[in-house]
């Protein structure tokens, strides 16, 4: 009898456990169905969610900040992302992280805004080393990680050559090969455009430029990504070329320094490089093909940093000092005398903001070697 009661109780317990499992499975299935139904209702007509939807749907913010941890392969929730709906909002964001260069920030904001609304706009950003031309686009990539790709122009070579990078290889990022509107920023573009001759005295740079003509104009290009072939419509891609063109800037300054304009006119004062902006003809003289130049809608000129710019940047909001503090997780204070020394050294070097940042890092590292256990550095 006892065995019979035990068997009954075991059977009841097993039935209860099975009932619980079936209920959990039913609840899970119901949750999945509801989730899929909700997703279908809210689903974008595009299989891959891109920045245009994000920017247009997201609420405006008075205190914009970069989106953390996003990559070009992320799928975004448009209701949970702080967007930038207007060129002025994008410009205001850049104002927090880029020192001066107002015209360049406005131009970049408009390029992004137009791209997000289906308007192609190719541009050249020209300025000395360390003036912020590439930094502008790195900052924009923080808030538009899917739309913007930044590549090294010095590695681009012509088709048929082994190694290096071909133009169509630059199109292998999602916004480009999925035809959702993209911005391809070619850094160090002046290295690519500088005339180079092979053993047959053929200008290799012109060959590279010639291969870019149709792509920059707008055409259909096939690219293979992870064994899948995509048809890329390059009319949806804006090309931004960043470069210093320093040799041309110096020769142009030397050409106009002490030059007299008109009979009896006084000679012009000494002109520094980049004081006179490079125009289309200057770039053609440098080595850019006229056909290539014809596919550039605008030239954006950035000014060199002055001594006072370096000095004021050290303690400004979003400055190099604050970036170093975040990386070192420490409070860093430079005396006014040391700030002036670092600013003057960076200004004389001609290497831009990077040089100033490197100098401050070396000062911190020297202190850290002696006082490795502190989180405050007085320099």
C-alpha positions as CSV (number, residue, x, y, z in Angstrom):
1,X,0.0,0.0,0.0
2,X,2.8,2.4,0.9
3,X,4.5,1.7,-2.4
4,X,1.2,2.3,-4.2
5,X,0.8,5.7,-2.5
6,X,4.4,6.6,-3.3
7,X,3.9,5.7,-7.0
8,X,0.7,7.8,-7.1
9,X,2.5,10.8,-5.6
10,X,5.5,10.4,-7.9
11,X,3.1,10.3,-10.9
12,X,1.3,13.5,-9.7
13,X,4.6,15.2,-9.1
14,X,5.8,14.3,-12.6
15,X,2.5,15.5,-14.1
16,X,2.8,18.8,-12.2
17,X,6.4,19.3,-13.5
18,X,5.4,18.5,-17.1
19,X,2.4,20.9,-16.8
20,X,4.8,23.6,-15.6
21,X,7.2,22.9,-18.5
22,X,4.3,23.1,-21.0
23,X,3.1,26.4,-19.5
24,X,6.6,27.9,-19.8
25,X,6.9,26.7,-23.4
26,X,3.5,28.2,-24.2
27,X,4.4,31.5,-22.5
28,X,7.7,31.7,-24.3
29,X,6.0,30.9,-27.7
30,X,3.4,33.6,-27.0
31,X,6.1,36.1,-26.1
32,X,8.0,35.3,-29.3
33,X,4.9,35.7,-31.4
34,X,4.0,39.0,-29.8
35,X,7.6,40.3,-30.1
36,X,7.7,39.3,-33.8
37,X,4.3,40.9,-34.4
38,X,5.5,44.1,-32.7
39,X,8.7,44.1,-34.6
40,X,6.8,43.6,-37.9
41,X,4.6,46.6,-37.0
42,X,7.6,48.9,-36.3
43,X,9.9,47.4,-38.9
44,X,11.6,49.9,-41.2
45,X,10.9,49.3,-44.9
46,X,14.7,48.9,-45.2
47,X,16.1,45.5,-44.1
48,X,19.2,47.2,-42.7
49,X,18.6,50.2,-40.5
50,X,20.7,53.2,-41.5
51,X,21.5,56.6,-40.1
52,X,18.9,58.5,-42.1
53,X,16.0,56.8,-40.2
54,X,17.9,57.3,-36.9
55,X,18.5,61.0,-37.6
56,X,15.0,61.8,-38.7
57,X,13.2,59.9,-36.0
58,X,15.3,60.6,-33.0
59,X,14.4,63.5,-30.7
60,X,16.6,66.6,-30.8
61,X,18.9,67.1,-27.8
62,X,20.2,70.3,-26.1
63,X,23.1,68.3,-24.7
64,X,24.3,66.1,-27.5
65,X,26.9,63.4,-26.9
66,X,28.6,60.7,-29.0
67,X,26.8,57.4,-29.1
68,X,29.0,54.9,-27.1
69,X,30.2,51.6,-28.5
70,X,28.5,51.7,-31.9
71,X,30.0,50.1,-35.0
72,X,29.0,50.0,-38.7
73,X,27.4,46.6,-38.1
74,X,25.1,47.7,-35.3
75,X,21.3,47.9,-35.7
76,X,20.0,50.9,-34.0
77,X,16.8,51.6,-32.1
78,X,15.5,54.9,-33.6
79,X,13.5,55.7,-30.5
80,X,16.4,55.3,-28.1
81,X,19.1,57.2,-30.0
82,X,19.7,61.0,-29.6
83,X,19.8,62.4,-33.2
84,X,20.8,65.5,-35.0
85,X,18.0,66.7,-37.3
86,X,19.5,69.9,-38.7
87,X,22.8,71.2,-40.0
88,X,23.0,73.6,-37.1
89,X,22.6,70.7,-34.6
90,X,25.4,68.8,-36.2
91,X,27.5,72.0,-36.2
92,X,26.8,72.6,-32.5
93,X,28.0,69.1,-31.8
94,X,31.2,69.7,-33.6
95,X,31.6,73.0,-31.8
96,X,32.1,71.0,-28.6
97,X,35.1,69.1,-29.9
98,X,36.8,71.0,-32.7
99,X,38.6,74.3,-32.1
100,X,37.6,77.1,-34.4
101,X,37.6,76.2,-38.1
102,X,33.9,77.4,-38.2
103,X,33.6,77.3,-42.0
104,X,34.9,73.8,-42.2
105,X,32.5,72.7,-39.4
106,X,29.6,74.2,-41.2
107,X,30.6,72.6,-44.5
108,X,31.0,69.2,-42.9
109,X,27.6,69.5,-41.1
110,X,25.9,70.4,-44.5
111,X,27.6,67.4,-46.2
112,X,26.3,65.0,-43.6
113,X,22.8,66.6,-43.6
114,X,22.6,66.4,-47.4
115,X,23.9,62.8,-47.5
116,X,21.2,61.8,-45.0
117,X,18.7,63.3,-47.4
118,X,20.0,61.7,-50.5
119,X,22.1,64.5,-51.9
120,X,25.6,63.7,-53.1
121,X,28.3,66.3,-52.3
122,X,32.0,65.7,-53.0
123,X,34.5,68.0,-51.3
124,X,38.2,68.6,-50.5
125,X,39.2,69.7,-47.0
126,X,42.6,71.3,-47.3
127,X,44.8,72.6,-44.4
128,X,48.1,72.1,-42.6
129,X,48.9,69.2,-40.4
130,X,47.1,69.2,-37.1
131,X,44.5,71.8,-38.0
132,X,41.6,69.5,-37.4
133,X,40.5,68.5,-41.0
134,X,40.4,64.8,-40.2
135,X,39.4,65.3,-36.6
136,X,36.1,66.8,-37.7
137,X,35.2,63.6,-39.5
138,X,36.3,61.4,-36.7
139,X,34.0,63.3,-34.4
140,X,31.1,63.0,-36.9
141,X,31.8,59.3,-37.2
142,X,31.0,59.0,-33.4
143,X,27.4,60.1,-34.0
144,X,27.0,58.6,-37.5
145,X,29.1,55.4,-37.3
146,X,27.3,53.6,-40.1
147,X,27.2,56.5,-42.6
148,X,30.9,57.6,-42.4
149,X,34.0,55.5,-43.2
150,X,37.5,57.0,-43.0
151,X,40.3,55.4,-45.1
152,X,43.9,56.0,-45.8
153,X,44.4,57.6,-49.3
154,X,48.1,57.0,-49.4
155,X,47.5,53.2,-49.8
156,X,45.3,53.4,-52.9
157,X,46.8,51.9,-56.0
158,X,45.6,51.3,-59.6
159,X,43.9,48.1,-60.7
160,X,46.2,45.3,-61.8
161,X,48.8,46.1,-59.2
162,X,49.5,43.6,-56.4
163,X,48.8,44.6,-52.8
164,X,47.6,48.0,-51.5
165,X,44.0,49.1,-51.9
166,X,41.9,49.7,-55.0
167,X,39.0,52.2,-55.2
168,X,36.3,49.6,-55.2
169,X,37.9,48.1,-52.0
170,X,37.0,51.3,-50.2
171,X,33.3,50.6,-50.8
172,X,33.1,47.6,-48.5
173,X,31.3,49.1,-45.6
174,X,27.6,48.5,-45.0
175,X,26.2,52.0,-45.8
176,X,28.0,51.8,-49.2
177,X,27.4,48.3,-50.4
178,X,23.8,48.3,-49.1
179,X,23.1,51.6,-50.9
180,X,21.8,53.6,-48.0
181,X,23.7,56.8,-48.5
182,X,27.3,57.1,-47.2
183,X,30.3,59.4,-46.8
184,X,33.7,58.1,-47.7
185,X,36.5,60.2,-46.2
186,X,39.8,59.7,-47.9
187,X,42.5,60.9,-45.5
188,X,46.0,61.8,-46.7
189,X,44.5,62.3,-50.2
190,X,47.4,64.6,-51.3
191,X,49.7,61.6,-51.1
192,X,47.5,59.8,-53.6
193,X,47.3,62.8,-55.9
194,X,51.0,63.7,-55.8
195,X,52.5,62.9,-59.3
196,X,54.5,59.6,-59.3
197,X,56.2,58.2,-62.3
198,X,57.2,54.5,-62.9
199,X,60.1,53.2,-64.9
200,X,58.3,53.9,-68.2
201,X,57.8,57.6,-67.1
202,X,54.0,57.0,-66.7
203,X,52.2,59.1,-64.2
204,X,50.8,56.4,-61.9
205,X,48.9,59.0,-59.9
206,X,46.9,59.9,-63.0
207,X,46.0,56.3,-63.5
208,X,44.6,56.1,-59.9
209,X,42.7,59.3,-60.4
210,X,41.3,58.1,-63.7
211,X,39.9,54.9,-62.1
212,X,38.1,57.1,-59.6
213,X,36.3,59.3,-62.1
214,X,33.2,57.1,-62.7
215,X,33.0,56.1,-59.0
216,X,33.0,59.8,-57.9
217,X,30.6,60.8,-60.6
218,X,28.2,58.0,-59.8
219,X,28.1,54.5,-61.3
220,X,27.4,50.9,-60.5
221,X,30.2,48.9,-59.0
222,X,30.3,45.2,-58.0
223,X,32.0,44.4,-54.7
224,X,32.3,41.1,-52.8
225,X,31.9,41.1,-49.0
226,X,32.1,37.7,-47.2
227,X,31.6,35.8,-50.5
228,X,28.4,37.8,-51.3
229,X,28.5,40.1,-54.3
230,X,26.8,43.5,-54.0
231,X,25.9,46.1,-56.6
232,X,27.0,49.4,-55.2
233,X,25.4,52.6,-56.5
234,X,28.1,55.2,-55.9
235,X,25.7,58.1,-56.7
236,X,24.6,57.6,-53.1
237,X,28.1,58.1,-51.8
238,X,29.7,61.5,-51.0
239,X,33.5,61.5,-51.3
240,X,35.5,63.8,-49.0
241,X,39.2,64.1,-49.6
242,X,41.4,65.5,-46.8
243,X,45.0,66.6,-47.4
244,X,47.6,69.2,-46.6
245,X,49.1,69.8,-50.0
246,X,51.9,71.5,-48.1
247,X,54.4,71.8,-51.0
248,X,51.8,73.7,-53.0
249,X,50.8,75.9,-50.1
250,X,54.5,76.8,-49.5
251,X,55.2,77.6,-53.1
252,X,52.0,79.7,-53.4
253,X,53.0,81.7,-50.3
254,X,56.5,82.3,-51.7
255,X,55.0,83.3,-55.1
256,X,52.8,86.0,-53.6
257,X,55.1,87.3,-50.9
258,X,56.6,90.6,-51.9
259,X,54.6,90.6,-55.1
260,X,53.4,94.0,-56.5
261,X,49.9,94.2,-57.8
262,X,49.4,97.0,-60.4
263,X,51.8,99.8,-61.5
264,X,53.2,101.8,-58.5
265,X,51.6,99.5,-56.0
266,X,53.4,98.6,-52.8
267,X,54.7,95.1,-52.4
268,X,52.6,92.7,-50.4
269,X,53.8,91.7,-47.0
270,X,55.2,88.2,-46.4
271,X,52.5,85.6,-46.8
272,X,52.5,82.5,-44.7
273,X,51.5,79.1,-46.2
274,X,47.7,78.6,-46.2
275,X,47.0,82.3,-45.8
276,X,46.0,82.2,-49.4
277,X,43.5,79.4,-50.0
278,X,44.3,76.9,-52.7
279,X,41.8,77.0,-55.6
280,X,41.0,74.6,-58.4
281,X,43.8,75.8,-60.6
282,X,46.4,75.5,-57.8
283,X,45.4,71.9,-57.3
284,X,45.6,71.1,-61.0
285,X,49.0,72.6,-61.0
286,X,49.9,70.4,-58.1
287,X,49.0,67.3,-60.1
288,X,45.2,66.8,-59.8
289,X,43.6,65.9,-63.2
290,X,41.1,68.5,-64.4
291,X,38.6,65.7,-64.9
292,X,39.1,64.6,-61.2
293,X,38.8,68.2,-60.1
294,X,35.6,68.6,-62.0
295,X,34.0,66.0,-59.7
296,X,34.7,68.1,-56.6
297,X,31.8,70.4,-55.7
298,X,33.6,72.5,-53.1
299,X,37.0,73.1,-51.6
300,X,37.0,73.7,-47.9
301,X,40.1,75.6,-46.6
302,X,41.2,75.3,-43.0
303,X,43.5,77.8,-41.3
304,X,46.7,77.1,-39.5
305,X,46.7,77.3,-35.7
306,X,48.2,80.5,-34.2
307,X,50.2,80.5,-30.9
308,X,47.3,81.8,-28.9
309,X,45.1,79.0,-30.3
310,X,47.4,76.4,-28.8
311,X,47.6,78.2,-25.5
312,X,43.8,78.6,-25.2
313,X,43.1,75.0,-26.3
314,X,45.0,73.5,-23.4
315,X,42.3,74.4,-20.9
316,X,39.3,74.6,-23.1
317,X,36.2,72.3,-22.9
318,X,36.9,69.1,-24.8
319,X,40.6,70.0,-25.0
320,X,43.5,67.6,-25.4
321,X,44.2,67.9,-21.7
322,X,40.7,66.6,-20.9
323,X,41.2,63.7,-23.3
324,X,44.5,62.8,-21.7
325,X,42.9,63.0,-18.2
326,X,40.2,60.5,-19.3
327,X,42.7,58.1,-20.8
328,X,45.0,58.2,-17.7
329,X,42.0,58.4,-15.3
330,X,43.8,61.2,-13.4
331,X,43.6,64.9,-12.7
332,X,46.3,66.8,-14.7
333,X,47.1,70.4,-13.9
334,X,49.6,72.5,-15.9
335,X,51.0,75.7,-14.5
336,X,50.5,78.8,-16.7
337,X,54.2,78.8,-17.4
338,X,54.2,75.2,-18.5
339,X,51.1,75.7,-20.6
340,X,52.8,78.6,-22.4
341,X,56.0,76.4,-22.9
342,X,54.0,73.5,-24.4
343,X,51.9,75.9,-26.6
344,X,55.1,77.6,-28.0
345,X,56.9,74.4,-28.7
346,X,53.9,72.9,-30.5
347,X,53.4,76.1,-32.5
348,X,57.1,76.2,-33.6
349,X,57.1,72.5,-34.5
350,X,54.4,73.0,-37.1
351,X,53.0,69.6,-36.3
352,X,49.7,70.8,-35.0
353,X,47.6,69.7,-32.0
354,X,49.0,66.2,-32.1
355,X,52.4,67.5,-31.2
356,X,51.0,69.4,-28.3
357,X,49.1,66.3,-27.0
358,X,52.3,64.2,-27.3
359,X,54.3,66.8,-25.3
360,X,51.7,66.8,-22.5
361,X,51.7,63.0,-22.5
362,X,55.5,62.9,-22.1
363,X,55.3,65.2,-19.2
364,X,52.7,63.0,-17.5
365,X,54.6,59.9,-18.2
366,X,57.8,61.3,-16.6
367,X,55.8,62.1,-13.5
368,X,54.0,58.7,-13.5
369,X,57.4,56.9,-13.6
370,X,58.3,58.5,-10.2
371,X,54.8,58.6,-8.7
372,X,53.0,55.7,-10.2
373,X,50.5,55.4,-7.4
374,X,49.0,58.9,-7.7
375,X,45.9,60.1,-9.6
376,X,46.8,63.8,-9.6
377,X,49.7,65.3,-11.5
378,X,51.0,68.9,-11.1
379,X,53.1,69.8,-14.1
